[in-house]
Amino acid sequence: MFNGAHVILYTRDAEADSAFLKNVVGFDHVDAGRGWLIFKLPPAEVAVHPTEGEPKNEVYLMCDDITATLKALEDRGAEISRPITDQGWGLLAAVRLPSGTELPLYEPRHPIAHSLSP
């Protein structure tokens, strides 16, 4: 039925954040026209969590080794905005995009769905 998911990051500096995803994170991309880049993401999954507050959506990049991932990103100029913390369900950290927005990363310690066979 579905062939993918399209994630949008709303930002105050789309050009700088796109350059970060292209040059620092190294995501492959296509140009949708006039320099509007759309990035290929790794396999994805979606989870539904309860909340007592306002409903919201979050985007996390998952990795197998968060320590090595953060080091590689830092070596390419990324700012680590949140150091690694153990959340029980995984190790969580974040890098700061040029716009100031945080991009959370985590190393899951729970079963993952993105690799399930169809």
C-alpha positions as a Markdown table, in Angstrom:
| # | Residue | x | y | z |
|---|---|---|---|---|
| 1 | Met | 0.0 | 0.0 | 0.0 |
| 2 | Phe | 2.7 | 2.5 | 1.0 |
| 3 | Asn | 6.1 | 2.8 | -0.6 |
| 4 | Gly | 7.8 | 5.2 | 1.9 |
| 5 | Ala | 7.5 | 8.0 | 4.4 |
| 6 | His | 8.3 | 11.7 | 3.8 |
| 7 | Val | 9.6 | 13.6 | 6.9 |
| 8 | Ile | 9.7 | 17.4 | 6.9 |
| 9 | Leu | 11.9 | 19.4 | 9.2 |
| 10 | Tyr | 10.6 | 22.9 | 9.6 |
| 11 | Thr | 13.5 | 25.2 | 10.3 |
| 12 | Arg | 14.4 | 28.9 | 10.4 |
| 13 | Asp | 17.5 | 28.3 | 8.2 |
| 14 | Ala | 16.5 | 25.6 | 5.7 |
| 15 | Glu | 19.5 | 26.2 | 3.4 |
| 16 | Ala | 22.1 | 25.8 | 6.2 |
| 17 | Asp | 20.3 | 22.8 | 7.7 |
| 18 | Ser | 20.1 | 21.2 | 4.2 |
| 19 | Ala | 23.9 | 21.8 | 3.7 |
| 20 | Phe | 24.5 | 20.1 | 7.1 |
| 21 | Leu | 22.5 | 17.0 | 6.2 |
| 22 | Lys | 24.3 | 16.9 | 2.8 |
| 23 | Asn | 27.9 | 17.7 | 3.9 |
| 24 | Val | 28.2 | 16.7 | 7.6 |
| 25 | Val | 25.7 | 13.9 | 7.9 |
| 26 | Gly | 26.4 | 12.7 | 4.4 |
| 27 | Phe | 22.8 | 11.8 | 3.3 |
| 28 | Asp | 22.4 | 11.1 | -0.4 |
| 29 | His | 19.8 | 13.4 | -2.0 |
| 30 | Val | 17.9 | 14.5 | -5.1 |
| 31 | Asp | 17.3 | 18.0 | -6.2 |
| 32 | Ala | 13.6 | 18.5 | -6.6 |
| 33 | Gly | 14.2 | 21.7 | -8.5 |
| 34 | Arg | 15.8 | 25.1 | -7.8 |
| 35 | Gly | 18.2 | 23.6 | -5.2 |
| 36 | Trp | 15.4 | 22.1 | -3.1 |
| 37 | Leu | 17.1 | 19.0 | -1.7 |
| 38 | Ile | 15.2 | 15.9 | -0.6 |
| 39 | Phe | 17.3 | 13.4 | 1.4 |
| 40 | Lys | 17.4 | 9.7 | 1.4 |
| 41 | Leu | 16.9 | 8.4 | 4.9 |
| 42 | Pro | 17.9 | 5.1 | 6.4 |
| 43 | Pro | 15.1 | 2.5 | 6.9 |
| 44 | Ala | 12.4 | 3.9 | 9.2 |
| 45 | Glu | 9.8 | 2.9 | 11.7 |
| 46 | Val | 7.0 | 4.7 | 13.5 |
| 47 | Ala | 5.9 | 4.4 | 17.1 |
| 48 | Val | 2.8 | 5.7 | 18.8 |
| 49 | His | 3.2 | 6.9 | 22.4 |
| 50 | Pro | 0.5 | 8.2 | 24.8 |
| 51 | Thr | 0.8 | 11.8 | 26.1 |
| 52 | Glu | -1.0 | 13.9 | 28.7 |
| 53 | Gly | 0.2 | 17.0 | 26.9 |
| 54 | Glu | -0.3 | 18.4 | 23.5 |
| 55 | Pro | 0.1 | 15.8 | 20.7 |
| 56 | Lys | 3.4 | 16.2 | 18.8 |
| 57 | Asn | 5.7 | 14.4 | 16.4 |
| 58 | Glu | 9.4 | 13.7 | 16.8 |
| 59 | Val | 12.2 | 12.6 | 14.5 |
| 60 | Tyr | 15.2 | 10.6 | 15.8 |
| 61 | Leu | 18.0 | 9.1 | 13.7 |
| 62 | Met | 18.9 | 5.6 | 14.9 |
| 63 | Cys | 22.4 | 4.2 | 14.9 |
| 64 | Asp | 24.2 | 1.0 | 15.9 |
| 65 | Asp | 27.0 | 2.7 | 17.8 |
| 66 | Ile | 26.1 | 6.2 | 19.1 |
| 67 | Thr | 29.6 | 6.9 | 20.5 |
| 68 | Ala | 31.2 | 6.3 | 17.1 |
| 69 | Thr | 28.4 | 8.2 | 15.3 |
| 70 | Leu | 28.8 | 11.2 | 17.5 |
| 71 | Lys | 32.6 | 11.2 | 17.1 |
| 72 | Ala | 32.3 | 11.0 | 13.3 |
| 73 | Leu | 29.8 | 13.8 | 13.2 |
| 74 | Glu | 31.9 | 15.9 | 15.6 |
| 75 | Asp | 35.0 | 15.3 | 13.4 |
| 76 | Arg | 32.9 | 16.7 | 10.5 |
| 77 | Gly | 32.1 | 19.9 | 12.4 |
| 78 | Ala | 28.8 | 18.9 | 14.2 |
| 79 | Glu | 28.1 | 20.4 | 17.7 |
| 80 | Ile | 27.0 | 17.8 | 20.2 |
| 81 | Ser | 24.1 | 19.6 | 22.0 |
| 82 | Arg | 23.1 | 16.7 | 24.3 |
| 83 | Pro | 25.6 | 14.2 | 25.5 |
| 84 | Ile | 24.8 | 10.5 | 25.7 |
| 85 | Thr | 22.3 | 9.5 | 28.4 |
| 86 | Asp | 21.0 | 6.0 | 29.1 |
| 87 | Gln | 17.2 | 6.1 | 28.8 |
| 88 | Gly | 16.7 | 2.4 | 29.5 |
| 89 | Trp | 15.1 | 1.8 | 26.1 |
| 90 | Gly | 18.3 | 3.1 | 24.4 |
| 91 | Leu | 21.2 | 5.6 | 24.5 |
| 92 | Leu | 20.1 | 9.1 | 23.6 |
| 93 | Ala | 22.1 | 12.2 | 22.4 |
| 94 | Ala | 21.6 | 15.1 | 20.0 |
| 95 | Val | 23.5 | 17.3 | 17.6 |
| 96 | Arg | 22.7 | 20.9 | 16.8 |
| 97 | Leu | 21.7 | 21.9 | 13.3 |
| 98 | Pro | 23.0 | 25.3 | 12.0 |
| 99 | Ser | 19.6 | 26.8 | 12.6 |
| 100 | Gly | 19.8 | 25.9 | 16.3 |
| 101 | Thr | 17.4 | 23.0 | 16.1 |
| 102 | Glu | 18.4 | 19.8 | 17.8 |
| 103 | Leu | 18.5 | 16.6 | 15.9 |
| 104 | Pro | 18.2 | 13.7 | 18.4 |
| 105 | Leu | 20.0 | 10.4 | 17.8 |
| 106 | Tyr | 19.7 | 7.1 | 19.6 |
| 107 | Glu | 21.1 | 3.7 | 19.8 |
| 108 | Pro | 18.1 | 1.4 | 20.5 |
| 109 | Arg | 18.1 | -1.3 | 23.1 |
| 110 | His | 14.6 | -2.5 | 22.1 |
| 111 | Pro | 13.6 | -4.7 | 19.2 |
| 112 | Ile | 13.6 | -2.7 | 16.0 |
| 113 | Ala | 10.9 | -2.9 | 13.3 |
| 114 | His | 12.7 | -1.2 | 10.3 |
| 115 | Ser | 14.4 | -4.4 | 9.3 |
| 116 | Leu | 11.3 | -6.7 | 9.3 |
| 117 | Ser | 10.7 | -8.6 | 6.1 |
| 118 | Pro | 7.6 | -7.7 | 4.2 |
